[in-house]
Amino acid sequence: MRIFLFVLSLFSMIPLMADSLNVFVAASARDAMTEVKDTFLKMHPNNQIELSFGSSGKAYQQFKNGLKYDLFFSADAHYANLIAKDGNAAGQPHVYALGVVALYALDKKYIEKGLEGLSEQKIAHFSIANPKLAPYGAAALEILQKSNLYDGMKDKIVQGENISQALSFVETGAAEVGLVAFSLISKGQKGHYAIVDSSLHSPLEQSFVVTKFAKDNALAKRFAEFVVSDEGRKIIQKYGFGIPQ
């Protein structure tokens, strides 16, 4: 009996193993998904969720090359759909947010007349995300082309690796103005913005997928359900995203 009680006391000293998730989140959803994660973990305090941020295209290539993500939150539908098409998903992709693009500058004069006023301004550097890696960068190119601004702006473009870096270029003065994710500035930044008409770019149907690595992970299922729940959607909407019906 003494040996049994001793062994039992040893087991009681060992903490229960917490479930954990490794989650990629497109930089545009950084702030929103951080709050979603924090809110979820308050209800599930014994679990861990590690968020990694960056451009969807680069993260997809890393995932394809073997980097383990349990859930993948893209800045559009394309990369989440590719993971499913590749046979690397545990289910179908879900749209969790509709992205909004904003023209952003520290000096209000650059955005007062919206896109139409850009040709009147002396601009040395115009910031966008890398269109080959970041859906918001691809959207920025579409916007410039459809607004007949690309030819006059192409030699002034500076590219961030992701939309967060593109925003940083404007905020540090490396570029006077840029096209950024509204979700990163909606909660109060030091600059000024003008929302860009969504008809000027392809829809940014920001989608996520549970990957093959989390096929039998109950925590992944619970977190995915929370993201698309009423509470999760309210948090995401708070950061300036549109919400799919």
HELIX and SHEET records of a PDB file:
HELIX    1   1 ARG A    2  MET A   13  1                                  12    
HELIX    2   2 ALA A   27  ALA A   29  5                                   3    
HELIX    3   3 ARG A   30  MET A   43  1                                  14    
HELIX    4   4 SER A   56  LYS A   64  1                                   9    
HELIX    5   5 HIS A   78  LYS A   85  1                                   8    
HELIX    6   6 LYS A  108  TYR A  110  5                                   3    
HELIX    7   7 GLY A  114  GLU A  120  5                                   7    
HELIX    8   8 PRO A  135  LYS A  146  1                                  12    
HELIX    9   9 TYR A  150  MET A  153  1                                   4    
HELIX   10  10 LYS A  154  LYS A  156  5                                   3    
HELIX   11  11 ILE A  163  GLU A  171  1                                   9    
HELIX   12  12 PHE A  182  LEU A  184  5                                   3    
HELIX   13  13 SER A  198  LEU A  200  5                                   3    
HELIX   14  14 LYS A  212  ALA A  214  5                                   3    
HELIX   15  15 ALA A  218  VAL A  227  1                                  10    
HELIX   16  16 ASP A  230  LYS A  238  1                                   9    
SHEET    1   A 5 GLN A  48  GLY A  54  0                                        
SHEET    2   A 5 SER A  20  ALA A  26  1                                        
SHEET    3   A 5 LEU A  71  PHE A  73  1                                        
SHEET    4   A 5 GLU A 205  VAL A 210 -1                                        
SHEET    5   A 5 HIS A  94  LEU A  98 -1                                        
SHEET    1   B 5 ILE A 157  GLY A 160  0                                        
SHEET    2   B 5 PHE A 126  ALA A 129  1                                        
SHEET    3   B 5 VAL A 177  ALA A 181  1                                        
SHEET    4   B 5 VAL A 101  ALA A 105 -1                                        
SHEET    5   B 5 HIS A 192  ILE A 195 -1                                        
END                                                                             
